[in-house]
Amino acid sequence: MLKQPATYKQQIGKLREHGCTVSDDGFCEEVLSRISYYRLSAYFLTYRAKDGKYKPGTTFETVYRLYEFDRKLQGLLFSVLAELEVYLRARFSYYHTHKYGAEGYGISAPTPGVCIIAFSA
């Protein structure tokens, strides 16, 4: 059975029912409108007790800070990984074209002892 959509106020009420302290409804509503209840729900899992309620002292602001930390960390890691990918592609491309020529990618069967790396675009 599908769940019925809930307004932001209803979502805030649900957070409170589960034991989350929301000190600023306006801030909470603004965050829910930008991020969504569903996306934030994963960050609440750390604070969930065995009975399904949140552990005492769980605040919306704490969970939001955890979300923001994770978002910023992801941004840093992805930017570094993107640069690393470009660097490795450039190095492999340079090596491969100088070793096998401009049409070296068309080698149909690898030569024994030669490793051919395929890249997807």
C-alpha positions as CSV (number, residue, x, y, z in Angstrom):
1,M,0.0,0.0,0.0
2,L,1.3,3.4,-0.9
3,K,1.8,6.1,1.7
4,Q,-0.2,9.3,1.3
5,P,1.8,12.5,0.7
6,A,2.3,14.6,3.8
7,T,2.6,18.4,4.1
8,Y,5.8,19.8,5.6
9,K,3.9,20.5,8.8
10,Q,2.8,16.8,8.9
11,Q,6.4,15.7,8.3
12,I,7.6,17.9,11.2
13,G,4.9,16.3,13.3
14,K,6.1,12.9,12.3
15,L,9.7,13.8,13.3
16,R,8.4,14.9,16.7
17,E,6.3,11.8,17.1
18,H,9.5,9.7,16.7
19,G,11.3,11.8,19.3
20,C,13.2,14.3,17.3
21,T,13.4,17.8,18.8
22,V,12.6,20.5,16.3
23,S,13.3,23.9,17.8
24,D,12.6,26.0,14.7
25,D,9.7,24.9,12.5
26,G,10.4,27.5,9.9
27,F,14.0,26.3,9.4
28,C,12.9,22.7,9.4
29,E,10.2,23.3,6.8
30,E,12.7,25.2,4.6
31,V,15.2,22.4,4.8
32,L,12.5,19.8,4.1
33,S,11.4,21.8,1.0
34,R,15.0,21.8,-0.4
35,I,16.2,18.3,0.6
36,S,13.1,16.3,1.2
37,Y,12.0,14.2,4.1
38,Y,12.9,11.0,2.3
39,R,16.5,12.0,1.6
40,L,17.1,13.2,5.2
41,S,15.6,10.0,6.6
42,A,18.8,8.1,5.9
43,Y,20.7,10.5,8.2
44,F,18.2,9.8,11.0
45,L,19.1,6.1,11.0
46,T,22.1,6.7,13.2
47,Y,19.8,8.2,15.8
48,R,17.1,5.5,15.7
49,A,16.7,3.3,18.7
50,K,15.5,-0.4,18.5
51,D,11.9,0.6,19.2
52,G,11.8,2.8,16.1
53,K,11.9,6.1,18.0
54,Y,14.9,8.4,17.9
55,K,17.4,8.3,20.7
56,P,16.9,10.9,23.5
57,G,18.6,14.2,22.5
58,T,18.2,13.8,18.8
59,T,17.6,17.2,17.2
60,F,16.7,18.2,13.7
61,E,19.6,20.6,13.6
62,T,22.1,17.8,14.5
63,V,20.9,15.6,11.8
64,Y,20.9,18.4,9.3
65,R,24.6,19.2,10.2
66,L,25.4,15.6,9.6
67,Y,23.7,15.8,6.2
68,E,25.7,19.0,5.4
69,F,29.0,17.4,6.4
70,D,28.3,14.4,4.2
71,R,27.3,16.7,1.3
72,K,30.5,18.7,1.5
73,L,32.7,15.7,1.9
74,Q,31.1,14.1,-1.2
75,G,31.8,17.3,-3.1
76,L,35.5,17.3,-2.1
77,L,35.9,13.6,-2.9
78,F,34.1,13.8,-6.3
79,S,36.2,16.8,-7.4
80,V,39.4,15.0,-6.5
81,L,38.3,11.8,-8.2
82,A,37.3,13.7,-11.3
83,E,40.8,15.3,-11.5
84,L,42.4,11.9,-10.9
85,E,40.3,10.3,-13.7
86,V,41.3,13.0,-16.2
87,Y,45.0,12.6,-15.2
88,L,44.9,8.8,-15.6
89,R,43.1,9.0,-18.9
90,A,45.7,11.5,-20.2
91,R,48.6,9.3,-19.0
92,F,47.1,6.1,-20.4
93,S,46.3,7.8,-23.7
94,Y,49.7,9.3,-24.1
95,Y,51.4,5.9,-23.3
96,H,49.1,3.9,-25.5
97,T,49.3,6.2,-28.6
98,H,53.1,6.3,-28.4
99,K,53.4,2.6,-28.0
100,Y,50.7,1.4,-30.5
101,G,50.2,4.4,-32.7
102,A,47.2,6.5,-33.5
103,E,45.0,3.5,-34.4
104,G,46.3,1.2,-31.7
105,Y,42.8,1.1,-30.2
106,G,41.9,-1.1,-33.2
107,I,44.1,-4.1,-32.2
108,S,41.8,-7.0,-32.4
109,A,43.7,-9.5,-30.3
110,P,46.0,-8.6,-27.4
111,T,49.6,-9.5,-27.8
112,P,50.7,-11.9,-25.1
113,G,52.0,-9.9,-22.1
114,V,50.3,-6.7,-23.2
115,C,47.4,-5.3,-21.2
116,I,44.9,-3.2,-23.2
117,I,42.7,-0.9,-21.1
118,A,39.3,0.1,-22.4
119,F,37.8,3.4,-21.4
120,S,34.1,4.3,-21.6
121,A,33.2,7.8,-22.6
